Amino acid sequence: MTDIEKCTTYKRRGDRCTISCNLGLWSVEGAYGLALINEASHYFRQYKADGEYSEILGGKSPLDIFMERGALQDGK
């Protein structure tokens, strides 16, 4: 199972689909196809980079990432 599969729910009704974040942060809806999957992947990657899925996937939490970014900006 991929990271995005662990963190999202996929529902299909006919030719319409919904891909939603299991944490309730975002969802996309539209015709089934690559464009919808790409849009969901875009949101997933952004939130993953910010550490939002750390409880599900492990890794740094949003606070850890925030503190690191702040330290870099402060020149520490």
Jmol script that loads the backbone (N, CA, C; Angstrom):
load data "model"
ATOM      1  N   MET A   1       0.845  -1.182   0.000  1.00  0.00           N
ATOM      2  CA  MET A   1       0.000   0.000   0.000  1.00  0.00           C
ATOM      3  C   MET A   1       0.889   1.243   0.000  1.00  0.00           C
ATOM      4  N   THR A   2       0.571   2.191  -0.860  1.00  0.00           N
ATOM      5  CA  THR A   2       1.359   3.422  -0.952  1.00  0.00           C
ATOM      6  C   THR A   2       0.972   4.388   0.169  1.00  0.00           C
ATOM      7  N   ASP A   3       1.800   5.407   0.377  1.00  0.00           N
ATOM      8  CA  ASP A   3       1.505   6.417   1.401  1.00  0.00           C
ATOM      9  C   ASP A   3       0.174   7.106   1.146  1.00  0.00           C
ATOM     10  N   ILE A   4      -0.085   7.458  -0.095  1.00  0.00           N
ATOM     11  CA  ILE A   4      -1.342   8.159  -0.395  1.00  0.00           C
ATOM     12  C   ILE A   4      -2.532   7.240  -0.129  1.00  0.00           C
ATOM     13  N   GLU A   5      -2.396   5.957  -0.393  1.00  0.00           N
ATOM     14  CA  GLU A   5      -3.484   5.020  -0.127  1.00  0.00           C
ATOM     15  C   GLU A   5      -3.745   4.877   1.371  1.00  0.00           C
ATOM     16  N   LYS A   6      -2.701   4.964   2.180  1.00  0.00           N
ATOM     17  CA  LYS A   6      -2.851   4.869   3.633  1.00  0.00           C
ATOM     18  C   LYS A   6      -3.567   6.091   4.215  1.00  0.00           C
ATOM     19  N   CYS A   7      -3.481   7.216   3.522  1.00  0.00           N
ATOM     20  CA  CYS A   7      -3.943   8.490   4.074  1.00  0.00           C
ATOM     21  C   CYS A   7      -5.199   9.038   3.423  1.00  0.00           C
ATOM     22  N   THR A   8      -5.759   8.330   2.454  1.00  0.00           N
ATOM     23  CA  THR A   8      -6.933   8.834   1.743  1.00  0.00           C
ATOM     24  C   THR A   8      -8.006   7.762   1.611  1.00  0.00           C
ATOM     25  N   THR A   9      -9.209   8.223   1.296  1.00  0.00           N
ATOM     26  CA  THR A   9     -10.332   7.343   0.990  1.00  0.00           C
ATOM     27  C   THR A   9     -10.789   7.660  -0.421  1.00  0.00           C
ATOM     28  N   TYR A  10     -11.029   6.615  -1.186  1.00  0.00           N
ATOM     29  CA  TYR A  10     -11.423   6.731  -2.587  1.00  0.00           C
ATOM     30  C   TYR A  10     -12.837   6.171  -2.734  1.00  0.00           C
ATOM     31  N   LYS A  11     -13.727   6.969  -3.299  1.00  0.00           N
ATOM     32  CA  LYS A  11     -15.095   6.521  -3.554  1.00  0.00           C
ATOM     33  C   LYS A  11     -15.438   6.796  -5.001  1.00  0.00           C
ATOM     34  N   ARG A  12     -16.053   5.809  -5.642  1.00  0.00           N
ATOM     35  CA  ARG A  12     -16.433   5.965  -7.043  1.00  0.00           C
ATOM     36  C   ARG A  12     -17.911   5.644  -7.201  1.00  0.00           C
ATOM     37  N   ARG A  13     -18.610   6.547  -7.888  1.00  0.00           N
ATOM     38  CA  ARG A  13     -20.018   6.352  -8.220  1.00  0.00           C
ATOM     39  C   ARG A  13     -20.164   6.604  -9.715  1.00  0.00           C
ATOM     40  N   GLY A  14     -20.261   5.552 -10.467  1.00  0.00           N
ATOM     41  CA  GLY A  14     -20.331   5.691 -11.923  1.00  0.00           C
ATOM     42  C   GLY A  14     -19.039   6.262 -12.447  1.00  0.00           C
ATOM     43  N   ASP A  15     -19.132   7.368 -13.171  1.00  0.00           N
ATOM     44  CA  ASP A  15     -17.919   7.991 -13.701  1.00  0.00           C
ATOM     45  C   ASP A  15     -17.421   9.131 -12.808  1.00  0.00           C
ATOM     46  N   ARG A  16     -18.042   9.321 -11.643  1.00  0.00           N
ATOM     47  CA  ARG A  16     -17.628  10.366 -10.692  1.00  0.00           C
ATOM     48  C   ARG A  16     -16.872   9.738  -9.531  1.00  0.00           C
ATOM     49  N   CYS A  17     -15.854  10.446  -9.051  1.00  0.00           N
ATOM     50  CA  CYS A  17     -15.031   9.940  -7.960  1.00  0.00           C
ATOM     51  C   CYS A  17     -14.784  11.036  -6.934  1.00  0.00           C
ATOM     52  N   THR A  18     -14.547  10.601  -5.714  1.00  0.00           N
ATOM     53  CA  THR A  18     -14.108  11.498  -4.657  1.00  0.00           C
ATOM     54  C   THR A  18     -12.891  10.863  -4.001  1.00  0.00           C
ATOM     55  N   ILE A  19     -11.835  11.637  -3.866  1.00  0.00           N
ATOM     56  CA  ILE A  19     -10.650  11.215  -3.120  1.00  0.00           C
ATOM     57  C   ILE A  19     -10.525  12.203  -1.977  1.00  0.00           C
ATOM     58  N   SER A  20     -10.552  11.685  -0.743  1.00  0.00           N
ATOM     59  CA  SER A  20     -10.519  12.587   0.402  1.00  0.00           C
ATOM     60  C   SER A  20      -9.466  12.161   1.412  1.00  0.00           C
ATOM     61  N   CYS A  21      -8.910  13.152   2.054  1.00  0.00           N
ATOM     62  CA  CYS A  21      -7.920  12.962   3.098  1.00  0.00           C
ATOM     63  C   CYS A  21      -8.596  12.358   4.324  1.00  0.00           C
ATOM     64  N   ASN A  22      -8.004  11.338   4.908  1.00  0.00           N
ATOM     65  CA  ASN A  22      -8.564  10.702   6.096  1.00  0.00           C
ATOM     66  C   ASN A  22      -8.521  11.620   7.316  1.00  0.00           C
ATOM     67  N   LEU A  23      -7.732  12.690   7.270  1.00  0.00           N
ATOM     68  CA  LEU A  23      -7.666  13.653   8.363  1.00  0.00           C
ATOM     69  C   LEU A  23      -8.635  14.813   8.160  1.00  0.00           C
ATOM     70  N   GLY A  24      -9.344  14.831   7.031  1.00  0.00           N
ATOM     71  CA  GLY A  24     -10.306  15.887   6.750  1.00  0.00           C
ATOM     72  C   GLY A  24      -9.691  17.185   6.280  1.00  0.00           C
ATOM     73  N   LEU A  25      -8.458  17.154   5.810  1.00  0.00           N
ATOM     74  CA  LEU A  25      -7.767  18.373   5.395  1.00  0.00           C
ATOM     75  C   LEU A  25      -8.150  18.841   3.994  1.00  0.00           C
ATOM     76  N   TRP A  26      -8.536  17.910   3.123  1.00  0.00           N
ATOM     77  CA  TRP A  26      -8.843  18.251   1.736  1.00  0.00           C
ATOM     78  C   TRP A  26      -9.633  17.114   1.095  1.00  0.00           C
ATOM     79  N   SER A  27     -10.255  17.398  -0.033  1.00  0.00           N
ATOM     80  CA  SER A  27     -10.860  16.369  -0.875  1.00  0.00           C
ATOM     81  C   SER A  27     -10.990  16.919  -2.281  1.00  0.00           C
ATOM     82  N   VAL A  28     -11.024  16.026  -3.237  1.00  0.00           N
ATOM     83  CA  VAL A  28     -11.233  16.398  -4.635  1.00  0.00           C
ATOM     84  C   VAL A  28     -12.335  15.509  -5.192  1.00  0.00           C
ATOM     85  N   GLU A  29     -13.108  16.078  -6.094  1.00  0.00           N
ATOM     86  CA  GLU A  29     -14.217  15.346  -6.695  1.00  0.00           C
ATOM     87  C   GLU A  29     -14.279  15.683  -8.161  1.00  0.00           C
ATOM     88  N   GLY A  30     -14.580  14.691  -8.979  1.00  0.00           N
ATOM     89  CA  GLY A  30     -14.698  14.946 -10.405  1.00  0.00           C
ATOM     90  C   GLY A  30     -14.817  13.657 -11.179  1.00  0.00           C
ATOM     91  N   ALA A  31     -14.699  13.790 -12.479  1.00  0.00           N
ATOM     92  CA  ALA A  31     -14.757  12.626 -13.354  1.00  0.00           C
ATOM     93  C   ALA A  31     -13.552  11.734 -13.092  1.00  0.00           C
ATOM     94  N   TYR A  32     -13.775  10.438 -13.131  1.00  0.00           N
ATOM     95  CA  TYR A  32     -12.686   9.489 -12.942  1.00  0.00           C
ATOM     96  C   TYR A  32     -11.627   9.721 -14.012  1.00  0.00           C
ATOM     97  N   GLY A  33     -10.359   9.756 -13.591  1.00  0.00           N
ATOM     98  CA  GLY A  33      -9.288   9.907 -14.564  1.00  0.00           C
ATOM     99  C   GLY A  33      -8.015  10.425 -13.936  1.00  0.00           C
ATOM    100  N   LEU A  34      -7.016  10.520 -14.758  1.00  0.00           N
ATOM    101  CA  LEU A  34      -5.691  10.921 -14.324  1.00  0.00           C
ATOM    102  C   LEU A  34      -5.660  12.339 -13.754  1.00  0.00           C
ATOM    103  N   ALA A  35      -6.446  13.244 -14.297  1.00  0.00           N
ATOM    104  CA  ALA A  35      -6.453  14.623 -13.801  1.00  0.00           C
ATOM    105  C   ALA A  35      -6.880  14.676 -12.339  1.00  0.00           C
ATOM    106  N   LEU A  36      -7.880  13.891 -11.968  1.00  0.00           N
ATOM    107  CA  LEU A  36      -8.352  13.864 -10.588  1.00  0.00           C
ATOM    108  C   LEU A  36      -7.297  13.259  -9.662  1.00  0.00           C
ATOM    109  N   ILE A  37      -6.659  12.201 -10.104  1.00  0.00           N
ATOM    110  CA  ILE A  37      -5.607  11.568  -9.320  1.00  0.00           C
ATOM    111  C   ILE A  37      -4.422  12.512  -9.144  1.00  0.00           C
ATOM    112  N   ASN A  38      -4.067  13.230 -10.194  1.00  0.00           N
ATOM    113  CA  ASN A  38      -2.969  14.204 -10.099  1.00  0.00           C
ATOM    114  C   ASN A  38      -3.296  15.326  -9.122  1.00  0.00           C
ATOM    115  N   GLU A  39      -4.544  15.792  -9.122  1.00  0.00           N
ATOM    116  CA  GLU A  39      -4.944  16.851  -8.202  1.00  0.00           C
ATOM    117  C   GLU A  39      -4.866  16.361  -6.755  1.00  0.00           C
ATOM    118  N   ALA A  40      -5.355  15.149  -6.513  1.00  0.00           N
ATOM    119  CA  ALA A  40      -5.279  14.570  -5.164  1.00  0.00           C
ATOM    120  C   ALA A  40      -3.823  14.395  -4.743  1.00  0.00           C
ATOM    121  N   SER A  41      -2.985  13.936  -5.642  1.00  0.00           N
ATOM    122  CA  SER A  41      -1.558  13.746  -5.343  1.00  0.00           C
ATOM    123  C   SER A  41      -0.892  15.068  -4.992  1.00  0.00           C
ATOM    124  N   HIS A  42      -1.282  16.122  -5.673  1.00  0.00           N
ATOM    125  CA  HIS A  42      -0.735  17.452  -5.400  1.00  0.00           C
ATOM    126  C   HIS A  42      -1.026  17.864  -3.960  1.00  0.00           C
ATOM    127  N   TYR A  43      -2.288  17.764  -3.542  1.00  0.00           N
ATOM    128  CA  TYR A  43      -2.655  18.123  -2.164  1.00  0.00           C
ATOM    129  C   TYR A  43      -1.957  17.217  -1.165  1.00  0.00           C
ATOM    130  N   PHE A  44      -1.938  15.917  -1.448  1.00  0.00           N
ATOM    131  CA  PHE A  44      -1.306  14.970  -0.537  1.00  0.00           C
ATOM    132  C   PHE A  44       0.166  15.304  -0.326  1.00  0.00           C
ATOM    133  N   ARG A  45       0.885  15.563  -1.403  1.00  0.00           N
ATOM    134  CA  ARG A  45       2.321  15.869  -1.289  1.00  0.00           C
ATOM    135  C   ARG A  45       2.565  17.134  -0.473  1.00  0.00           C
ATOM    136  N   GLN A  46       1.724  18.147  -0.658  1.00  0.00           N
ATOM    137  CA  GLN A  46       1.889  19.388   0.104  1.00  0.00           C
ATOM    138  C   GLN A  46       1.721  19.142   1.601  1.00  0.00           C
ATOM    139  N   TYR A  47       0.653  18.462   1.958  1.00  0.00           N
ATOM    140  CA  TYR A  47       0.399  18.215   3.379  1.00  0.00           C
ATOM    141  C   TYR A  47       1.413  17.235   3.966  1.00  0.00           C
ATOM    142  N   LYS A  48       1.851  16.275   3.171  1.00  0.00           N
ATOM    143  CA  LYS A  48       2.874  15.327   3.651  1.00  0.00           C
ATOM    144  C   LYS A  48       4.182  16.071   3.918  1.00  0.00           C
ATOM    145  N   ALA A  49       4.562  16.981   3.031  1.00  0.00           N
ATOM    146  CA  ALA A  49       5.794  17.751   3.209  1.00  0.00           C
ATOM    147  C   ALA A  49       5.746  18.598   4.476  1.00  0.00           C
ATOM    148  N   ASP A  50       4.545  19.002   4.872  1.00  0.00           N
ATOM    149  CA  ASP A  50       4.371  19.789   6.093  1.00  0.00           C
ATOM    150  C   ASP A  50       4.251  18.917   7.341  1.00  0.00           C
ATOM    151  N   GLY A  51       4.322  17.596   7.180  1.00  0.00           N
ATOM    152  CA  GLY A  51       4.298  16.690   8.322  1.00  0.00           C
ATOM    153  C   GLY A  51       2.918  16.311   8.818  1.00  0.00           C
ATOM    154  N   GLU A  52       1.879  16.669   8.078  1.00  0.00           N
ATOM    155  CA  GLU A  52       0.518  16.434   8.549  1.00  0.00           C
ATOM    156  C   GLU A  52       0.176  14.947   8.690  1.00  0.00           C
ATOM    157  N   TYR A  53       0.865  14.087   7.975  1.00  0.00           N
ATOM    158  CA  TYR A  53       0.560  12.657   8.031  1.00  0.00           C
ATOM    159  C   TYR A  53       1.528  11.882   8.924  1.00  0.00           C
ATOM    160  N   SER A  54       2.261  12.579   9.773  1.00  0.00           N
ATOM    161  CA  SER A  54       3.279  11.925  10.594  1.00  0.00           C
ATOM    162  C   SER A  54       2.694  10.870  11.528  1.00  0.00           C
ATOM    163  N   GLU A  55       1.485  11.063  12.017  1.00  0.00           N
ATOM    164  CA  GLU A  55       0.879  10.067  12.907  1.00  0.00           C
ATOM    165  C   GLU A  55       0.536   8.789  12.164  1.00  0.00           C
ATOM    166  N   ILE A  56       0.256   8.886  10.881  1.00  0.00           N
ATOM    167  CA  ILE A  56      -0.077   7.708  10.072  1.00  0.00           C
ATOM    168  C   ILE A  56       1.177   7.081   9.486  1.00  0.00           C
ATOM    169  N   LEU A  57       2.077   7.908   8.959  1.00  0.00           N
ATOM    170  CA  LEU A  57       3.231   7.420   8.208  1.00  0.00           C
ATOM    171  C   LEU A  57       4.536   7.437   8.994  1.00  0.00           C
ATOM    172  N   GLY A  58       4.552   8.121  10.131  1.00  0.00           N
ATOM    173  CA  GLY A  58       5.799   8.305  10.859  1.00  0.00           C
ATOM    174  C   GLY A  58       6.525   9.519  10.313  1.00  0.00           C
ATOM    175  N   GLY A  59       7.644   9.833  10.907  1.00  0.00           N
ATOM    176  CA  GLY A  59       8.413  10.980  10.447  1.00  0.00           C
ATOM    177  C   GLY A  59       8.181  12.195  11.317  1.00  0.00           C
ATOM    178  N   LYS A  60       8.610  13.328  10.812  1.00  0.00           N
ATOM    179  CA  LYS A  60       8.556  14.582  11.574  1.00  0.00           C
ATOM    180  C   LYS A  60       7.129  15.129  11.631  1.00  0.00           C
ATOM    181  N   SER A  61       6.789  15.680  12.783  1.00  0.00           N
ATOM    182  CA  SER A  61       5.477  16.288  12.975  1.00  0.00           C
ATOM    183  C   SER A  61       5.467  17.690  12.376  1.00  0.00           C
ATOM    184  N   PRO A  62       4.276  18.281  12.213  1.00  0.00           N
ATOM    185  CA  PRO A  62       4.225  19.662  11.718  1.00  0.00           C
ATOM    186  C   PRO A  62       5.018  20.629  12.596  1.00  0.00           C
ATOM    187  N   LEU A  63       4.999  20.417  13.913  1.00  0.00           N
ATOM    188  CA  LEU A  63       5.752  21.291  14.816  1.00  0.00           C
ATOM    189  C   LEU A  63       7.254  21.157  14.586  1.00  0.00           C
ATOM    190  N   ASP A  64       7.733  19.919  14.411  1.00  0.00           N
ATOM    191  CA  ASP A  64       9.161  19.702  14.135  1.00  0.00           C
ATOM    192  C   ASP A  64       9.583  20.443  12.864  1.00  0.00           C
ATOM    193  N   ILE A  65       8.776  20.311  11.823  1.00  0.00           N
ATOM    194  CA  ILE A  65       9.099  20.944  10.543  1.00  0.00           C
ATOM    195  C   ILE A  65       9.052  22.465  10.679  1.00  0.00           C
ATOM    196  N   PHE A  66       8.054  22.983  11.386  1.00  0.00           N
ATOM    197  CA  PHE A  66       7.938  24.418  11.608  1.00  0.00           C
ATOM    198  C   PHE A  66       9.162  24.952  12.332  1.00  0.00           C
ATOM    199  N   MET A  67       9.582  24.238  13.376  1.00  0.00           N
ATOM    200  CA  MET A  67      10.743  24.677  14.144  1.00  0.00           C
ATOM    201  C   MET A  67      12.010  24.660  13.287  1.00  0.00           C
ATOM    202  N   GLU A  68      12.178  23.631  12.462  1.00  0.00           N
ATOM    203  CA  GLU A  68      13.345  23.559  11.578  1.00  0.00           C
ATOM    204  C   GLU A  68      13.344  24.717  10.578  1.00  0.00           C
ATOM    205  N   ARG A  69      12.199  24.981   9.988  1.00  0.00           N
ATOM    206  CA  ARG A  69      12.107  26.063   9.004  1.00  0.00           C
ATOM    207  C   ARG A  69      12.370  27.408   9.660  1.00  0.00           C
ATOM    208  N   GLY A  70      11.864  27.599  10.862  1.00  0.00           N
ATOM    209  CA  GLY A  70      12.094  28.842  11.585  1.00  0.00           C
ATOM    210  C   GLY A  70      13.546  29.035  11.915  1.00  0.00           C
ATOM    211  N   ALA A  71      14.213  27.960  12.322  1.00  0.00           N
ATOM    212  CA  ALA A  71      15.640  28.037  12.647  1.00  0.00           C
ATOM    213  C   ALA A  71      16.466  28.361  11.414  1.00  0.00           C
ATOM    214  N   LEU A  72      16.067  27.797  10.268  1.00  0.00           N
ATOM    215  CA  LEU A  72      16.785  28.087   9.032  1.00  0.00           C
ATOM    216  C   LEU A  72      16.614  29.544   8.632  1.00  0.00           C
ATOM    217  N   GLN A  73      15.410  30.058   8.785  1.00  0.00           N
ATOM    218  CA  GLN A  73      15.152  31.444   8.405  1.00  0.00           C
ATOM    219  C   GLN A  73      15.853  32.422   9.348  1.00  0.00           C
ATOM    220  N   ASP A  74      16.004  32.038  10.613  1.00  0.00           N
ATOM    221  CA  ASP A  74      16.675  32.893  11.588  1.00  0.00           C
ATOM    222  C   ASP A  74      18.198  32.813  11.471  1.00  0.00           C
ATOM    223  N   GLY A  75      18.688  31.902  10.627  1.00  0.00           N
ATOM    224  CA  GLY A  75      20.121  31.760  10.427  1.00  0.00           C
ATOM    225  C   GLY A  75      20.818  30.969  11.512  1.00  0.00           C
ATOM    226  N   LYS A  76      20.069  30.200  12.285  1.00  0.00           N
ATOM    227  CA  LYS A  76      20.667  29.398  13.378  1.00  0.00           C
ATOM    228  C   LYS A  76      21.141  28.067  12.877  1.00  0.00           C
TER     229      LYS A  76
END
end "model"
wireframe off; spacefill off
backbone 0.3
color backbone group
